[in-house]
Amino acid sequence: MTNTNDNNAYRLGTLALHAGQADDSPTHCSAVPIYATAAYHFASPEDAANLYALKQPGNIYSRLTNPTNEVLEKRLAALDGGVGAVALASGQAAIIAAVMTLAQAGQNIITSASLYGGTYMLFSRTLKTLGVEARFYNADRPEEIAALADANTRCVYVESMGNPRGDVPDFRKTADAAHAIGVPLIVDNTVTTPWLLRSIEHGADIVVYSTTKYIGGHGVHVGGAVVDGGAFDWSKEPGRWPRFTEPDKAYNGLTFVEAFGRAAFVSHARTHWLYDTGACMSPFAAFLFLLGLETLHVRMPRHCENSLALAKFLQSHEAVEWVNYAGLAGHSHHELAKKYLPNGAGGIVGFGIKGGRDAGVRFIKSVKLASHMANIGDARTLVIHPASTTHQQMTDAQQRAAGVSPEFIRLCVGIEDLSDLQADLDQALRASQR
């Protein structure tokens, strides 16, 4: 097969199928093999010593690297325009690896309040036990970032589209605000994927994914990834980033910015956070995500087309009070969606059902084609009531800040036939009002 390591020569659809994969000698198989191995033979004692000292690339142990995972990592980095990536066991593992590679006890991060419920709890509860404070700002007001920052701030974090609020941040203004206080911007690009948004092109420095969602596309495995944009200059304030700029005792005094250059961040995340915590992705999971990536550029347009059509359908339905989808003209974030998401506003539609929580329960009990699940990004259409499930642990005020209200239904629109989806939603909405 053609080696597509020269990623500048190809467009996203081609990269989704080929990037990172070279001929697998001596088998010459066309599919990426599943390397089901824990460890690897060393060529010599000197070879082993050099590998452990990070003096040469290669495989030591599958907690650190695996050939199947490596193809996925290279492909994701190519799709985002990054210098490298690291695959992890889940999206949550990816988030905490990205954040904790930058921050430690006594330091803080600044994050949008418009977050997936699990991320909100990770930041507000678990990070606190590790000594890292999360300071929340309104994603619509990146100017708040400067007032929250101090000498111990280590990053700004935002979702590419708030889940489930459906808001679209002004990425350039957010990146500028982060860079003005001397820290990198982390963007969780799970909901939009590289097909709809290449956030590095708009100022993001680090990108995180739950590959469980649209990257995989079929709800068959959990996984996550961190992509390093490679543009942030860790050497500008070396005292602020000693992990990258000072000799590392764990690796015989190696300095990451000198040894790995633009890939210093992702190299540190792999050799420290991933290796030390063991939150590695299995090669079988990586294989499944590679299969999903092969159709990303085919699936995402269909998700967006169906979502926009259903959002318009819901707008005109007598059982619906309001519809939240940035692809709709008149939505508060429609202009930002047109600017940053010209290929479509994603596959998540929120709406308020007449009759509140009780009507919402009746609606979910009545759907036949849509599946009642907590996941998103599946090829199948999924539906859930966030206030009683994904955001249950949050206070009413926290829920509303995240865009969750008692009557709110989150619809993750799949790629089924549109007329069948409309018919299912229509009959379930009518049943909810009885």
DOKOLTI-69685 format. One line per 10 residues: number of its first residue (from 1); their letters; for each residue x, y, z of N, C-alpha, C, O. Coordinates in steps of 0.1 Angstrom, whole numbers. Example, Ala and Ser with C-alpha at 12.3 -4.5 7.8 and 13.67 -1.06 7.14 Angstrom:
// DOKOLTI-69685
1 = as = 132 -57 78 123 -45 78 132 -33 78 142 -33 85 | 128 -22 71 137 -11 71 129 0 79 134 11 80
***
This chain:
// DOKOLTI-69685
1 = mtntndnnay = 8 -12 0 0 0 0 9 12 0 21 12 3 | 3 24 -3 10 37 -3 12 42 11 3 42 19 | 24 46 14 27 51 27 23 66 27 27 74 19 | 14 70 36 8 83 36 14 91 48 7 99 54 | 26 89 51 32 97 62 34 112 58 35 120 66 | 34 115 45 35 128 40 20 133 40 14 134 29 | 15 137 52 1 140 53 -3 153 46 -15 154 43 | 6 162 43 2 174 36 -3 172 22 -9 181 17 | 0 160 17 -4 158 3 -19 153 2 -24 151 -9 | -25 150 13 -38 144 12 -49 151 20 -46 159 30
11 = rlgtlalhag = -61 150 16 -73 156 23 -78 146 34 -73 135 35 | -87 152 42 -91 144 54 -97 131 51 -95 121 58 | -105 129 41 -111 117 38 -101 106 35 -103 94 38 | -90 110 28 -80 100 25 -72 97 37 -68 86 39 | -69 107 45 -61 105 58 -69 96 67 -63 87 74 | -82 97 67 -90 88 76 -89 74 73 -91 65 81 | -85 71 60 -83 57 56 -69 52 56 -67 40 57 | -60 61 54 -46 57 52 -35 62 61 -25 56 63 | -37 73 68 -26 80 75 -21 71 86 -28 64 93 | -8 71 87 -1 63 98 2 49 95 9 42 103
21 = qaddspthcs = -3 44 84 -1 30 81 9 28 70 8 34 59 | 19 19 72 29 15 62 27 0 60 20 -7 67 | 35 -5 50 34 -19 47 39 -27 59 49 -24 65 | 31 -37 63 34 -46 74 42 -58 69 37 -69 67 | 55 -56 68 64 -67 64 66 -76 76 66 -72 87 | 67 -89 74 67 -96 60 53 -101 56 52 -107 45 | 42 -97 63 29 -103 59 23 -96 48 15 -102 40 | 25 -83 46 19 -74 36 4 -74 37 -3 -73 27 | -1 -75 49 -16 -75 50 -21 -61 48 -14 -51 51 | -33 -60 43 -39 -47 40 -45 -40 52 -44 -28 53
31 = avpiyataay = -51 -48 61 -57 -42 73 -46 -40 83 -36 -48 83 | -48 -31 92 -39 -29 103 -40 -41 113 -51 -44 118 | -29 -48 115 -30 -60 124 -32 -57 138 -29 -46 143 | -38 -66 145 -40 -64 160 -28 -71 166 -27 -83 166 | -19 -63 172 -7 -68 178 -11 -71 193 -9 -63 202 | -15 -84 195 -20 -88 208 -7 -93 216 -5 -105 217 | 0 -84 221 12 -88 228 15 -78 240 11 -66 239 | 20 -83 251 23 -75 262 37 -69 261 39 -58 265 | 47 -77 255 61 -73 255 67 -76 242 60 -82 233 | 79 -72 240 86 -72 227 101 -77 229 107 -73 239
41 = hfaspedaan = 106 -85 220 120 -89 221 129 -77 219 127 -68 211 | 140 -77 226 151 -67 224 162 -73 216 165 -84 217 | 167 -65 207 178 -69 198 191 -72 205 199 -81 201 | 193 -65 216 205 -67 224 204 -60 237 194 -52 239 | 212 -62 247 212 -54 260 213 -39 257 207 -31 264 | 222 -35 247 223 -21 244 210 -15 238 207 -4 241 | 204 -23 230 191 -19 224 181 -17 235 174 -6 235 | 180 -26 245 171 -24 256 174 -12 264 165 -4 267 | 186 -9 267 190 2 275 187 15 268 182 25 274 | 189 16 255 186 28 247 171 30 246 167 42 247
51 = lyalkqpgni = 163 20 245 149 21 245 144 27 258 135 36 258 | 148 21 269 144 26 282 148 40 285 142 48 292 | 160 44 279 165 58 281 159 68 272 162 80 272 | 150 63 263 143 72 253 153 77 242 151 88 236 | 164 70 241 174 74 231 171 70 217 176 75 207 | 162 60 215 157 56 202 143 51 203 139 47 214 | 135 53 192 121 48 192 120 33 191 130 26 186 | 110 28 196 107 13 196 98 9 206 93 17 215 | 95 -4 206 85 -10 216 92 -17 227 102 -24 226 | 87 -14 239 92 -20 252 82 -29 258 84 -41 261
61 = ysrltnptne = 70 -23 260 59 -29 267 46 -23 263 46 -10 260 | 35 -30 261 23 -24 255 16 -15 265 6 -9 261 | 20 -13 277 15 -2 285 20 11 280 14 22 283 | 31 11 272 37 24 267 34 26 252 30 36 248 | 37 15 245 35 16 230 30 3 225 33 -8 231 | 23 3 214 18 -9 207 17 -5 192 11 5 189 | 21 -14 183 21 -11 169 7 -8 163 5 1 155 | -4 -14 169 -17 -11 164 -21 2 169 -27 10 161 | -19 5 182 -22 18 187 -15 29 180 -20 40 178 | -2 26 176 6 36 170 0 41 157 0 53 153
71 = vlekrlaald = -6 32 149 -13 36 137 -25 46 140 -26 56 133 | -33 42 150 -44 51 154 -39 64 158 -44 75 155 | -28 65 166 -22 77 171 -18 86 159 -20 98 159 | -11 80 150 -6 88 138 -17 93 130 -17 104 124 | -28 85 129 -39 89 120 -47 100 127 -51 110 120 | -49 100 140 -56 110 147 -47 123 146 -53 134 144 | -34 122 148 -26 134 147 -26 140 133 -26 152 132 | -27 132 123 -27 136 109 -41 144 107 -41 154 100 | -51 138 112 -65 144 109 -66 158 116 -72 167 111 | -59 159 127 -60 172 135 -49 182 131 -50 193 134
81 = ggvgavalas = -39 177 123 -28 186 120 -18 187 132 -12 198 134 | -17 177 141 -9 177 152 5 170 150 7 165 139 | 14 171 160 27 165 158 28 151 164 37 144 162 | 17 147 172 17 134 178 5 132 186 -2 142 189 | 2 119 190 -9 116 198 -6 104 207 3 97 204 | -14 103 217 -13 91 226 -27 86 228 -36 93 232 | -29 73 226 -42 66 229 -43 62 243 -33 57 249 | -55 63 249 -57 59 263 -70 51 264 -77 49 254 | -72 46 276 -83 36 278 -97 41 277 -106 34 275 | -99 55 279 -112 61 278 -110 76 276 -99 81 277
91 = gqaaiiaavm = -121 82 273 -121 96 271 -118 103 284 -110 113 284 | -123 98 295 -119 104 308 -105 103 311 -98 112 317 | -99 92 307 -84 90 309 -77 100 301 -66 105 305 | -82 103 289 -75 112 280 -76 126 286 -66 134 286 | -87 130 292 -89 143 297 -79 145 309 -72 155 310 | -79 136 318 -71 137 330 -56 136 327 -48 143 333 | -52 128 317 -38 128 312 -34 141 307 -23 146 310 | -42 148 299 -39 161 293 -37 171 304 -28 179 304 | -47 171 313 -47 182 324 -36 180 334 -29 189 337 | -34 167 338 -24 164 348 -10 164 343 0 164 351
101 = tlaqagqnii = -8 163 330 6 165 325 10 180 326 22 183 326 | 0 189 327 3 203 329 3 208 343 11 216 347 | -7 203 351 -10 208 364 -6 198 375 -7 186 373 | -2 203 387 0 194 398 -6 201 411 -11 212 410 | -5 195 422 -10 200 434 -6 214 437 6 217 436 | -15 222 441 -13 236 444 -15 245 432 -14 257 433 | -18 239 420 -20 247 408 -35 246 404 -43 240 410 | -38 253 393 -53 254 389 -54 254 374 -45 257 367 | -66 251 370 -70 251 356 -82 260 355 -90 262 364 | -84 266 343 -96 274 340 -104 267 330 -99 264 319
111 = tsaslyggty = -117 264 333 -125 256 324 -138 262 321 -144 268 330 | -143 260 310 -157 264 307 -167 256 316 -164 245 320 | -178 262 320 -188 256 328 -197 247 320 -204 239 325 | -197 249 307 -205 241 298 -198 228 294 -192 227 284 | -200 218 302 -193 206 301 -202 194 302 -213 194 308 | -198 183 296 -203 169 299 -203 167 314 -194 170 320 | -214 161 319 -215 159 333 -203 152 340 -199 156 351 | -198 141 333 -187 134 339 -175 142 339 -167 141 349 | -172 151 330 -161 160 330 -162 170 341 -153 173 348 | -174 176 343 -177 185 353 -174 179 367 -167 186 375
121 = mlfsrtlktl = -178 167 369 -175 161 382 -160 157 384 -155 158 395 | -154 153 373 -140 151 373 -132 163 378 -123 163 386 | -136 175 372 -129 187 375 -132 192 389 -124 197 396 | -145 192 392 -149 198 405 -147 189 417 -147 194 428 | -146 176 415 -145 167 426 -132 160 427 -124 161 436 | -128 152 416 -116 144 417 -104 152 416 -94 150 423 | -103 162 407 -91 171 407 -88 177 420 -77 179 424 | -99 181 427 -97 187 440 -90 178 450 -82 183 458 | -93 165 449 -86 156 458 -72 154 455 -64 150 463 | -68 158 442 -54 157 438 -47 171 440 -35 172 437
131 = gvearfynad = -54 180 446 -48 193 449 -49 203 437 -42 214 438 | -56 200 427 -57 209 415 -71 216 415 -81 209 416 | -71 229 415 -84 236 416 -89 239 401 -81 243 393 | -102 237 399 -108 240 387 -116 253 389 -125 254 397 | -114 263 380 -120 276 381 -129 277 368 -124 276 357 | -142 280 370 -151 279 359 -155 293 353 -157 302 361 | -156 294 340 -159 306 334 -171 303 324 -173 292 320 | -178 313 319 -188 312 309 -182 312 296 -175 321 292 | -184 301 288 -178 299 275 -181 310 265 -174 312 256 | -192 317 268 -196 328 259 -188 341 262 -189 351 255
141 = rpeeiaalad = -180 340 273 -173 352 278 -158 349 281 -154 348 292 | -151 347 270 -137 343 272 -129 354 279 -118 352 285 | -134 366 280 -128 377 287 -127 375 302 -119 381 309 | -136 365 307 -135 362 321 -122 354 325 -119 354 337 | -116 348 315 -104 340 318 -93 348 325 -87 343 334 | -90 360 320 -79 368 326 -82 371 341 -72 370 348 | -94 373 345 -97 376 359 -95 364 368 -93 365 380 | -97 352 362 -96 340 370 -81 335 371 -78 327 380 | -72 340 363 -59 334 362 -50 340 372 -51 351 377 | -40 332 376 -29 337 384 -16 329 380 -16 322 370
151 = antrcvyves = -5 331 388 7 325 384 7 310 385 16 303 379 | -3 304 391 -4 289 392 -14 283 382 -16 271 382 | -19 291 373 -28 286 363 -20 278 352 -9 283 348 | -25 267 348 -17 259 339 -24 255 325 -17 251 316 | -37 258 324 -43 256 311 -57 262 311 -63 265 322 | -63 264 299 -77 267 297 -83 255 290 -77 250 281 | -95 251 294 -102 239 289 -115 243 284 -123 250 290 | -119 238 272 -132 241 266 -136 229 257 -128 222 252 | -149 227 256 -155 217 247 -158 223 234 -162 235 233 | -155 216 223 -158 222 210 -172 225 208 -176 235 200
161 = mgnprgdvpd = -181 218 214 -195 221 215 -200 215 228 -199 204 231 | -205 224 236 -209 220 250 -219 209 249 -229 209 242 | -216 198 257 -225 187 257 -232 186 271 -225 183 281 | -245 189 272 -254 189 261 -259 203 258 -269 205 250 | -253 214 263 -258 228 261 -258 231 246 -267 239 242 | -249 226 238 -250 228 223 -244 242 219 -247 246 208 | -236 248 228 -230 261 225 -217 259 217 -210 249 219 | -214 269 209 -202 268 201 -193 280 206 -197 292 204 | -181 277 212 -173 288 217 -167 296 205 -166 291 194 | -162 308 208 -154 315 199 -140 310 201 -133 315 210
171 = frktadaaha = -135 301 193 -122 294 196 -110 304 195 -101 303 203 | -111 313 185 -100 322 184 -98 331 196 -87 333 201 | -110 337 200 -109 345 212 -105 338 225 -98 343 233 | -110 325 226 -106 317 237 -91 314 237 -85 314 247 | -86 310 225 -72 307 224 -64 320 227 -53 319 234 | -68 331 222 -61 343 225 -61 347 240 -50 351 245 | -72 344 247 -73 347 261 -63 337 269 -57 342 278 | -63 325 264 -54 315 271 -39 319 269 -31 319 278 | -36 322 257 -22 326 253 -18 339 260 -6 341 263 | -27 348 262 -24 361 269 -20 359 283 -12 367 288
181 = igvplivdnt = -24 348 289 -20 345 303 -9 334 303 -5 330 314 | -4 331 291 8 322 290 5 307 292 15 300 296 | -7 303 289 -10 288 291 -16 283 278 -22 290 270 | -15 270 276 -21 263 264 -37 262 265 -42 261 276 | -43 261 254 -57 258 253 -59 244 250 -54 239 240 | -67 237 258 -71 223 255 -86 223 250 -94 229 257 | -88 217 239 -102 216 234 -106 201 233 -99 193 227 | -117 198 240 -123 185 238 -131 185 225 -142 191 225 | -126 178 215 -132 178 202 -141 166 199 -144 163 188 | -146 159 210 -153 147 208 -166 149 200 -168 141 191
191 = vttpwllrsi = -173 159 203 -186 161 196 -185 164 182 -194 160 173 | -175 172 178 -174 177 164 -165 169 155 -167 168 143 | -154 163 161 -144 155 154 -136 163 145 -140 175 142 | -125 159 140 -117 166 130 -124 169 117 -120 178 110 | -134 161 114 -141 164 101 -149 177 101 -150 183 91 | -155 180 113 -162 193 114 -153 204 119 -156 216 116 | -144 201 128 -135 212 134 -121 207 136 -119 197 143 | -112 214 130 -97 212 132 -93 223 142 -89 234 137 | -95 221 155 -94 232 164 -80 237 165 -78 249 169 | -70 229 162 -56 234 162 -54 246 152 -47 255 155
201 = ehgadivvys = -62 246 141 -61 257 131 -67 270 137 -65 280 131 | -75 269 148 -81 280 154 -75 284 167 -81 291 175 | -63 279 170 -55 283 182 -54 273 193 -47 275 203 | -61 261 192 -60 251 202 -45 245 202 -39 244 192 | -40 242 214 -27 236 215 -28 221 218 -19 214 213 | -38 216 224 -39 202 228 -54 199 225 -63 206 229 | -56 187 219 -70 182 216 -72 169 223 -63 160 223 | -84 167 229 -87 154 236 -99 149 229 -108 156 225 | -100 135 230 -112 128 224 -116 117 233 -108 110 239 | -129 115 233 -134 102 237 -136 95 224 -146 98 216
211 = ttkyigghgv = -127 86 220 -129 79 208 -140 69 208 -144 64 197 | -146 67 219 -158 59 221 -169 64 212 -178 57 207 | -170 77 210 -181 84 203 -179 84 188 -178 73 182 | -179 95 182 -180 96 167 -167 90 160 -168 85 149 | -156 90 167 -144 85 161 -146 70 158 -144 65 147 | -151 62 168 -154 48 167 -167 47 159 -168 39 149 | -177 54 163 -190 56 155 -200 45 157 -211 46 152 | -196 34 164 -206 23 165 -208 18 179 -215 7 181 | -203 25 189 -206 22 203 -201 8 207 -208 1 215 | -189 3 202 -185 -10 205 -173 -11 215 -170 -22 220
221 = hvggavvdgg = -167 1 218 -156 0 228 -154 14 233 -157 24 227 | -148 15 245 -145 28 251 -130 31 248 -122 21 247 | -127 43 247 -113 47 244 -112 62 244 -122 69 244 | -99 67 244 -97 81 244 -83 84 237 -75 75 235 | -81 97 235 -68 101 228 -65 115 231 -74 123 233 | -52 118 232 -47 132 233 -39 135 221 -30 128 218 | -41 146 214 -34 151 203 -26 164 207 -32 173 212 | -13 164 203 -5 175 206 -3 184 194 2 179 183 | -8 197 194 -7 205 183 8 209 180 11 212 168 | 16 209 190 31 212 188 34 226 186 46 229 183
231 = afdwskepgr = 25 236 188 28 250 186 32 257 199 38 268 198 | 28 252 210 30 260 223 45 259 226 51 249 226 | 50 271 230 64 272 233 67 271 248 65 280 255 | 70 259 252 73 256 266 85 263 271 86 265 283 | 94 266 262 107 273 266 105 288 269 115 294 274 | 94 293 265 92 308 267 92 312 282 98 322 285 | 86 303 290 87 305 305 91 292 311 83 285 316 | 104 289 310 109 276 314 106 273 329 104 261 333 | 106 283 337 103 280 352 88 276 354 85 270 364 | 80 279 345 66 275 346 63 261 342 54 254 346
241 = wprftepdka = 72 256 333 70 242 327 82 234 329 88 229 320 | 86 231 342 99 224 345 98 209 340 108 203 337 | 86 204 338 85 190 333 90 188 319 95 178 315 | 90 199 312 94 199 298 108 205 296 115 202 286 | 111 214 304 123 223 302 135 219 311 146 223 308 | 133 211 322 144 208 331 147 193 330 139 185 326 | 159 189 333 163 175 332 154 166 340 150 169 352 | 150 155 335 141 145 341 149 134 347 156 126 340 | 148 133 360 156 122 367 152 108 363 160 99 364 | 139 107 359 134 93 356 141 88 343 141 76 340
251 = yngltfveaf = 146 97 335 152 94 322 166 99 321 170 105 311 | 174 97 332 188 100 332 191 115 328 201 117 321 | 183 124 332 185 138 330 181 143 316 185 154 312 | 174 135 309 169 139 296 159 151 297 151 152 307 | 160 161 288 151 173 288 142 171 276 146 170 265 | 129 171 279 119 168 269 119 178 257 117 173 246 | 120 190 260 120 200 249 132 198 240 132 201 228 | 143 194 245 155 192 237 155 178 230 159 178 218 | 149 168 236 149 155 230 138 153 220 139 146 210 | 126 160 223 114 158 214 109 170 207 99 169 200
261 = graafvshar = 115 182 210 111 194 203 96 197 204 91 198 215 | 89 199 193 75 203 193 66 192 199 55 195 203 | 71 180 200 63 169 206 66 166 220 64 155 226 | 72 176 227 76 175 241 64 171 250 65 162 259 | 52 178 248 41 175 257 36 161 255 34 154 265 | 33 156 243 27 143 241 37 132 245 33 122 250 | 50 135 243 60 125 248 61 124 263 62 113 268 | 59 135 270 59 135 284 46 128 289 46 120 298 | 35 131 283 22 124 286 23 109 285 17 102 293 | 29 104 275 31 90 273 40 84 283 37 74 289
271 = thwlydtgac = 52 89 285 62 83 293 60 85 308 66 78 316 | 51 94 311 48 96 326 34 92 329 31 83 336 | 24 100 324 10 97 328 6 84 323 0 76 331 | 7 81 311 2 68 305 10 56 311 4 47 316 | 23 57 311 32 46 316 30 44 331 29 32 335 | 29 55 339 28 53 353 14 49 358 13 42 368 | 3 53 351 -10 50 356 -15 37 349 -24 31 354 | -9 33 338 -14 21 331 -27 22 323 -33 12 320 | -31 35 321 -44 37 314 -43 35 299 -47 44 291 | -38 24 295 -35 22 280 -47 16 273 -55 9 279
281 = mspfaaflfl = -48 19 260 -58 14 252 -54 0 247 -42 -3 245 | -63 -9 246 -60 -23 241 -59 -22 226 -65 -14 220 | -50 -30 220 -49 -30 206 -61 -34 198 -64 -30 187 | -70 -42 205 -83 -46 199 -91 -33 198 -98 -31 187 | -92 -25 208 -99 -13 208 -94 -4 197 -102 2 190 | -81 -2 196 -75 6 186 -79 2 172 -81 10 163 | -79 -11 170 -83 -17 157 -97 -13 154 -100 -9 142 | -106 -14 163 -120 -10 161 -122 5 158 -129 9 150 | -114 13 165 -114 28 162 -109 31 149 -113 41 142 | -99 24 144 -94 26 131 -104 22 120 -106 29 110
291 = lgletlhvrm = -112 12 123 -123 9 114 -133 20 113 -138 24 103 | -136 25 125 -146 37 126 -141 49 119 -148 55 111 | -128 52 120 -122 64 113 -123 63 98 -124 73 91 | -123 50 93 -124 49 78 -136 54 72 -137 57 60 | -147 55 80 -160 60 75 -164 74 82 -175 78 80 | -155 80 89 -158 92 96 -163 103 86 -173 110 89 | -156 104 75 -160 115 65 -173 111 57 -178 120 50 | -177 99 59 -190 95 53 -201 97 63 -212 101 60 | -199 93 75 -209 94 86 -212 108 90 -224 111 92 | -202 116 93 -205 129 99 -214 138 90 -223 144 96
301 = prhcenslal = -213 138 77 -223 146 69 -237 141 71 -246 149 72 | -239 128 72 -252 122 74 -258 126 88 -269 129 89 | -249 125 98 -253 129 112 -258 144 111 -269 147 117 | -251 152 105 -254 166 104 -267 169 96 -276 177 100 | -268 162 85 -280 164 76 -293 160 84 -303 167 84 | -292 148 90 -304 143 97 -307 152 109 -319 154 112 | -297 157 116 -299 165 128 -306 178 124 -315 182 131 | -301 185 114 -307 197 110 -322 195 106 -330 203 109 | -324 184 98 -338 182 94 -347 179 106 -358 183 106 | -342 171 116 -350 168 127 -352 180 136 -363 182 142
311 = akflqsheav = -342 188 137 -344 201 145 -355 209 139 -363 215 147 | -355 211 126 -366 218 120 -380 212 122 -390 218 124 | -380 198 121 -392 191 124 -397 193 138 -409 196 140 | -388 193 147 -392 195 162 -396 209 164 -405 211 172 | -390 219 157 -394 233 159 -409 235 156 -416 243 162 | -414 227 146 -428 229 142 -438 219 149 -450 219 146 | -433 211 159 -441 201 165 -449 207 177 -443 214 185 | -462 204 178 -470 210 188 -466 205 202 -470 212 212 | -459 194 204 -455 189 217 -442 194 222 -437 190 232 | -435 203 214 -422 208 217 -422 223 220 -428 230 213
321 = ewvnyaglag = -416 226 231 -416 240 236 -404 248 229 -406 259 225 | -393 242 228 -381 248 222 -371 238 217 -372 226 221 | -363 242 207 -353 234 202 -339 240 203 -338 252 200 | -329 233 206 -315 238 208 -306 231 198 -302 219 200 | -303 238 187 -294 232 177 -287 244 170 -294 252 164 | -274 245 171 -267 256 166 -268 258 150 -265 268 145 | -272 247 144 -274 248 129 -287 255 125 -288 258 113 | -295 258 135 -308 265 131 -305 280 131 -299 286 140 | -311 287 121 -310 302 120 -317 307 132 -328 302 135 | -312 317 138 -318 323 150 -313 318 163 -315 324 174
331 = hshhelakky = -305 306 163 -299 301 175 -288 311 179 -282 317 171 | -286 312 193 -277 322 198 -263 319 194 -254 329 194 | -259 307 189 -246 304 185 -245 300 170 -235 294 165 | -255 304 163 -256 301 148 -245 307 140 -239 301 132 | -242 320 143 -231 326 136 -217 320 139 -209 319 130 | -215 316 151 -202 310 155 -202 296 148 -191 292 144 | -213 289 147 -214 276 141 -210 278 126 -203 270 120 | -216 288 120 -212 290 105 -198 293 103 -192 289 94 | -192 300 113 -178 304 112 -168 292 114 -159 290 106 | -171 285 125 -161 274 129 -166 260 124 -157 251 123
341 = lpngaggivg = -179 258 121 -184 245 117 -191 246 104 -203 243 103 | -184 250 93 -191 252 80 -197 240 74 -205 240 65 | -191 228 78 -196 215 72 -208 209 80 -212 198 76 | -212 216 90 -224 211 98 -222 213 113 -211 214 118 | -233 214 120 -233 217 134 -234 205 143 -238 206 155 | -230 193 138 -230 181 146 -242 173 147 -252 176 141 | -242 163 156 -253 154 156 -261 154 169 -269 144 171 | -260 164 177 -267 164 190 -278 175 189 -274 187 187 | -290 172 191 -301 181 191 -308 180 205 -311 170 210 | -310 192 211 -317 192 224 -331 199 222 -332 207 213
351 = fgikggrdag = -341 194 230 -354 201 229 -361 200 242 -359 191 250 | -370 209 244 -378 210 256 -392 204 253 -399 209 244 | -396 194 260 -409 188 258 -420 194 266 -418 197 278 | -431 197 260 -443 202 268 -447 192 278 -449 180 275 | -449 196 291 -453 187 301 -441 184 311 -443 177 321 | -429 189 308 -418 188 317 -413 174 319 -413 166 309 | -408 171 331 -401 158 334 -410 146 331 -406 137 325 | -423 147 335 -432 135 334 -434 132 319 -434 121 315 | -436 143 311 -438 141 297 -425 135 290 -425 127 281 | -414 140 296 -401 134 291 -399 119 293 -394 112 285
361 = vrfiksvkla = -404 115 305 -403 101 308 -412 93 299 -409 82 294 | -425 98 296 -434 91 287 -428 91 273 -430 81 266 | -421 102 269 -415 102 255 -405 91 254 -405 83 244 | -396 90 264 -385 80 263 -391 66 264 -385 57 257 | -401 64 271 -407 51 271 -414 47 258 -416 35 255 | -417 57 250 -425 55 238 -417 54 225 -422 48 215 | -404 58 226 -396 57 213 -394 42 210 -392 34 219 | -394 39 197 -392 25 193 -379 24 185 -372 14 187 | -376 33 176 -364 32 168 -352 38 176 -341 32 176 | -354 49 182 -343 55 190 -341 47 202 -350 41 208
371 = shmanigdar = -328 46 206 -324 38 218 -322 47 230 -315 58 229 | -326 43 242 -324 50 254 -311 46 260 -309 36 266 | -301 55 257 -287 52 261 -280 64 266 -284 75 262 | -269 62 273 -261 74 278 -250 78 268 -244 88 270 | -247 70 259 -237 72 249 -241 83 239 -253 86 238 | -231 88 232 -234 97 220 -224 92 209 -215 84 211 | -227 97 197 -218 94 186 -220 80 180 -211 76 172 | -230 74 183 -233 61 177 -240 63 163 -246 73 160 | -238 53 154 -245 54 141 -260 53 143 -268 57 135 | -264 47 154 -279 46 158 -283 59 165 -275 65 172
381 = tlvihpastt = -296 63 164 -301 74 172 -303 70 186 -309 60 189 | -298 79 195 -299 77 210 -307 88 216 -306 100 211 | -313 85 227 -321 96 234 -319 94 249 -318 83 254 | -319 105 257 -317 105 271 -323 117 278 -324 128 271 | -326 116 290 -331 127 298 -320 131 308 -318 125 318 | -311 141 304 -299 144 312 -301 148 326 -293 144 335 | -311 155 330 -313 159 344 -314 148 354 -310 149 365 | -319 137 349 -321 125 358 -310 115 356 -310 105 363 | -301 117 346 -291 106 344 -277 112 343 -270 112 353 | -273 117 332 -259 121 330 -255 133 339 -243 134 342
391 = hqqmtdaqqr = -264 141 342 -261 153 350 -268 153 364 -270 163 371 | -272 141 368 -279 139 380 -271 144 393 -278 148 402 | -258 142 393 -250 146 405 -248 161 406 -242 165 416 | -252 169 397 -250 183 397 -262 190 404 -274 184 404 | -260 201 410 -271 209 416 -279 215 404 -275 215 393 | -291 220 408 -300 227 398 -292 238 391 -293 239 378 | -285 246 398 -278 257 392 -267 252 383 -265 258 372 | -260 242 387 -249 236 379 -255 230 366 -249 231 355 | -267 223 368 -273 218 356 -277 228 346 -275 227 334 | -283 239 351 -287 250 342 -275 257 335 -276 261 323
401 = aagvspefir = -264 258 342 -252 263 336 -247 255 325 -241 260 315 | -249 242 326 -245 232 316 -256 231 305 -254 223 295 | -267 238 306 -278 237 296 -288 227 299 -295 223 289 | -289 222 311 -298 211 314 -310 217 323 -308 223 333 | -322 214 318 -334 218 326 -343 205 326 -341 196 319 | -353 206 335 -362 194 337 -369 188 325 -371 176 324 | -372 198 316 -380 193 304 -370 190 292 -375 186 281 | -357 190 294 -348 189 283 -346 174 280 -343 166 288 | -347 171 267 -344 158 261 -332 160 252 -331 169 243 | -322 151 253 -310 151 244 -312 140 234 -313 129 237
411 = lcvgiedlsd = -311 144 221 -312 135 210 -299 134 203 -294 145 198 | -293 123 203 -281 121 195 -285 114 182 -288 102 182 | -285 122 171 -291 117 159 -282 108 151 -270 111 149 | -287 97 147 -279 87 140 -280 88 125 -284 99 120 | -277 78 117 -276 79 103 -287 70 96 -286 66 85 | -298 67 104 -309 60 98 -316 68 87 -313 80 85 | -326 62 81 -335 69 71 -342 80 79 -349 77 89 | -342 92 73 -348 104 80 -363 102 82 -368 106 93 | -370 97 73 -384 96 74 -388 86 86 -398 88 92 | -380 76 87 -383 67 99 -380 73 112 -388 71 122
421 = lqadldqalr = -370 81 113 -367 89 125 -378 99 128 -382 100 140 | -382 106 118 -393 115 121 -406 109 125 -413 113 134 | -409 97 119 -421 90 123 -420 85 138 -430 86 145 | -408 80 142 -407 75 155 -408 87 166 -415 85 176 | -401 98 163 -402 109 172 -416 115 173 -421 118 183 | -423 115 161 -437 120 161 -446 112 170 -454 117 178 | -445 99 169 -455 90 176 -451 91 191 -460 90 200 | -438 92 195 -434 93 209 -438 106 215 -442 106 227 | -437 117 207 -441 130 212 -456 130 215 -460 136 225 | -464 124 206 -478 124 208 -482 116 220 -491 119 228
431 = asqr = -475 105 222 -477 96 233 -474 104 246 -480 101 257 | -464 112 246 -459 119 258 -470 129 263 -469 133 275 | -479 133 254 -489 143 258 -502 137 263 -511 145 267 | -503 124 263 -515 118 267 -516 116 282 -526 111 287
***
